Amino acid sequence: MQTHPETMCAFVLTGHGGFDKLVWREDWPTPEPGDDDVLIKVHACGLNNTDVNTRSGWYSKSVVEATTGGAYDDVGQEDPSWGGAPIVFPRIQGADIVGTVVSVGRNADPTLLGKRVMADAWLRNWDDLSDESSLGYFGSERDGGFAQYTTVDFRNVLPVDCELSDAELATFSCSYTTAENMLTRAGVTAGDRVLVPGASGGVGSALVQLAKRRGAMTIAMASPSKHEAVQQLNPDVVLDRNPARLGSVLQAACGQETVTVVADIVGGPAFGSLIDVLARGGRYVCSGAIAGPVVNLDLRLLYLRDLTFYGSTVTTPDVFPALVGYIERGEIKPLLAATWPLKRLKDAQQAFIEKNHVGNIVVTMD
């Protein structure tokens, strides 16, 4: 069993608000693994919307605007996190870790020692997987990976046997498990036509690849400046992110003016046009609302077209092992937009918020 330093470098979130709430520390205590935990030396950690939204308090019902990453004047103190319960501060964020297991608790799998691993971010009651009341999220209800070391239950990690770099691997966990869960909820198969707004982002680019993997016709929506990069994911069609007459554009590009599935993490003002192009019996699945959480819905469309709406957050335990298998077999590829050193997390997060990138942004510890 390897030794590790008593203190480490970490970015510590001290409360809800702007970047001033993220504090760089070089003397933070290195965590000790519990009986069921592994201690991981972190090599890379991907950024995602949950980090930004938790810091800013965007999950609060009192906030109705698009995600900006800035501080809000009114953040409800009872519901400012993804789970509706207050976050315990200080907290180290960061869910998408890749690192090496350097110590194991007495109940943990000893064969993990020395292995390069990824982590499933969902913190579960492993004695009762149907118990959703005790669910948590890595980097939210438990300290995560914006640090040199972190601990997590050994059942949350899996070794990954592939040639990808640590930073490339760190683009997958949150985005791709979210996307795979969305497609599973909506029952996407080879016969579907799947529309993906926000296809240039982490979850959006994952949706394109994973829907294609299932054999579905995949229609990606993104800003024109990002079309060339999105084409690397091999969608069947790439459209502008908000065309004026979406049905007509679909007809010209695909030969049909409707889709069977909308896989959405954008929301906002374009919501109505997305619902308008759902075919009878179509499915809408949502796992985000970066353009705004409050939308207008004509209930006549919902019931007259026999539409089904799915909310998708908590993944089933089989999703993460399946994702690792896709990676190891080369069935999906990383889309690494940029890397930043951990000490420049604020700069990395600002770049993430500006959304000029395609894929995901990662901080590294090396």
Backbone hydrogen bonds, N-H to C=O, Kabsch-Sander energy under -0.5 kcal/mol:
donor,donor_aa,acceptor,acceptor_aa,energy
2,Q,102,V,-1.0
8,M,28,W,-2.5
10,A,25,R,-2.6
11,F,146,F,-2.5
12,V,10,A,-0.6
12,V,23,V,-3.1
13,L,91,R,-3.2
14,T,12,V,-0.6
14,T,21,K,-2.8
17,G,55,R,-2.7
21,K,18,G,-2.0
22,L,19,F,-1.8
23,V,12,V,-2.8
23,V,21,K,-0.7
25,R,10,A,-2.9
28,W,8,M,-1.8
30,T,6,E,-2.8
37,D,34,G,-1.6
38,V,152,V,-2.4
39,L,103,S,-3.0
40,I,38,V,-0.5
40,I,150,T,-3.3
41,K,100,T,-3.0
42,V,40,I,-0.8
42,V,148,Q,-2.0
43,H,98,V,-2.9
44,A,98,V,-1.8
45,C,363,V,-2.7
46,G,96,D,-1.9
47,L,361,I,-2.6
51,D,48,N,-0.8
52,V,48,N,-1.1
53,N,49,N,-3.2
54,T,50,T,-2.4
55,R,51,D,-2.1
56,S,52,V,-2.5
57,G,53,N,-1.2
58,W,53,N,-1.6
59,Y,53,N,-0.7
59,Y,80,P,-0.5
60,S,57,G,-1.8
63,V,60,S,-1.9
64,V,62,S,-0.5
67,T,290,I,-1.6
72,Y,56,S,-0.6
75,V,73,D,-0.5
76,G,74,D,-0.5
79,D,76,G,-0.6
84,G,81,S,-1.4
89,F,87,I,-0.6
91,R,13,L,-2.2
93,Q,91,R,-0.6
96,D,46,G,-0.8
97,I,95,A,-1.7
98,V,44,A,-2.1
99,G,117,V,-1.8
100,T,41,K,-2.1
101,V,115,K,-2.1
102,V,39,L,-2.8
103,S,39,L,-1.2
105,G,37,D,-3.1
107,N,35,D,-2.7
108,A,35,D,-0.7
108,A,105,G,-1.1
112,L,109,D,-1.6
113,L,110,P,-1.4
114,G,101,V,-2.9
115,K,112,L,-2.4
117,V,99,G,-3.1
118,M,158,L,-2.1
119,A,97,I,-0.9
120,D,156,N,-3.6
121,A,119,A,-0.5
123,L,121,A,-0.5
123,L,136,G,-2.7
124,R,122,W,-0.7
126,W,124,R,-1.1
128,D,125,N,-1.5
131,D,128,D,-2.0
132,E,130,S,-1.1
135,L,132,E,-1.0
136,G,123,L,-1.9
138,F,121,A,-2.7
139,G,142,R,-2.7
140,S,137,Y,-2.3
141,E,137,Y,-2.2
142,R,137,Y,-1.0
144,G,92,I,-2.9
145,G,94,G,-2.8
146,F,93,Q,-2.4
147,A,145,G,-1.8
148,Q,9,C,-1.9
150,T,40,I,-1.9
152,V,38,V,-1.5
154,F,36,D,-2.9
156,N,153,D,-2.4
157,V,154,F,-1.2
158,L,118,M,-1.9
160,V,116,R,-1.6
162,C,160,V,-0.9
169,L,165,S,-2.4
170,A,166,D,-1.8
171,T,168,E,-1.5
172,F,169,L,-1.7
173,S,169,L,-0.6
176,Y,172,F,-3.1
177,T,172,F,-0.6
177,T,173,S,-1.9
178,T,174,C,-2.1
179,A,175,S,-2.3
180,E,176,Y,-2.6
181,N,177,T,-2.2
182,M,178,T,-2.0
183,L,179,A,-2.3
184,T,180,E,-2.1
185,R,181,N,-2.8
186,A,182,M,-2.1
187,G,184,T,-1.1
188,V,183,L,-2.4
192,D,189,T,-1.9
194,V,192,D,-0.5
194,V,217,M,-3.3
195,L,193,R,-0.5
195,L,261,V,-2.9
196,V,219,I,-3.0
199,A,196,V,-0.6
199,A,221,M,-2.6
201,G,198,G,-1.4
205,S,201,G,-2.8
206,A,202,G,-1.4
207,L,203,V,-2.7
208,V,204,G,-2.0
209,Q,205,S,-1.8
210,L,206,A,-2.8
211,A,207,L,-2.5
212,K,208,V,-2.0
213,R,209,Q,-2.2
214,R,210,L,-1.1
215,G,212,K,-1.7
216,A,211,A,-2.0
217,M,192,D,-2.5
219,I,194,V,-3.1
219,I,217,M,-0.5
220,A,218,T,-0.6
220,A,237,V,-2.8
221,M,196,V,-2.4
222,A,239,L,-2.4
226,K,223,S,-2.3
227,H,224,P,-1.4
230,V,226,K,-2.4
231,Q,227,H,-2.4
232,Q,228,E,-0.6
232,Q,229,A,-1.1
233,L,230,V,-2.0
234,N,231,Q,-2.0
236,D,218,T,-1.5
237,V,218,T,-1.6
239,L,220,A,-3.3
241,R,222,A,-0.5
249,V,245,R,-2.1
250,L,246,L,-2.5
251,Q,247,G,-2.2
252,A,248,S,-2.1
253,A,249,V,-2.0
254,C,250,L,-3.4
255,G,250,L,-0.7
255,G,251,Q,-1.4
256,Q,250,L,-0.7
259,V,277,V,-2.5
260,T,193,R,-1.4
261,V,193,R,-2.1
262,V,283,R,-2.2
263,A,195,L,-2.6
263,A,261,V,-0.5
264,D,262,V,-0.7
264,D,285,V,-2.8
268,G,292,G,-2.0
270,A,267,G,-0.6
271,F,268,G,-1.7
272,G,269,P,-0.5
274,L,270,A,-1.5
275,I,271,F,-2.0
276,D,272,G,-2.0
277,V,273,S,-0.9
277,V,274,L,-0.5
278,L,275,I,-1.5
279,A,259,V,-2.8
281,G,305,R,-3.3
282,G,279,A,-2.3
283,R,260,T,-2.6
284,Y,308,T,-2.8
285,V,262,V,-2.7
286,C,310,Y,-2.3
287,S,264,D,-1.9
290,I,265,I,-1.7
291,A,266,V,-2.9
292,G,289,A,-1.8
294,V,64,V,-0.6
295,V,293,P,-0.6
299,L,297,L,-0.9
301,L,298,D,-1.3
302,L,298,D,-1.1
303,Y,299,L,-2.2
304,L,300,R,-2.6
305,R,301,L,-1.4
306,D,303,Y,-0.6
307,L,302,L,-2.1
308,T,282,G,-2.1
310,Y,284,Y,-3.0
312,S,286,C,-2.2
319,V,316,T,-1.9
322,A,318,D,-1.6
323,L,319,V,-2.2
324,V,320,F,-2.2
325,G,321,P,-1.9
326,Y,322,A,-2.1
327,I,323,L,-2.2
328,E,324,V,-2.6
329,R,325,G,-2.0
330,G,327,I,-1.4
331,E,326,Y,-2.5
332,I,326,Y,-0.7
337,A,335,L,-0.7
337,A,360,N,-3.1
338,A,360,N,-0.9
340,W,362,V,-2.1
342,L,364,T,-2.2
344,R,341,P,-2.2
345,L,342,L,-1.8
348,A,344,R,-2.3
349,Q,345,L,-3.0
350,Q,346,K,-2.1
351,A,347,D,-2.3
352,F,348,A,-2.2
353,I,349,Q,-2.5
354,E,350,Q,-2.0
355,K,351,A,-0.8
355,K,352,F,-0.8
356,N,351,A,-0.7
359,G,200,S,-3.3
360,N,335,L,-2.2
362,V,338,A,-2.2
363,V,45,C,-2.6
364,T,340,W,-2.3
365,M,43,H,-2.2
366,D,43,H,-0.6
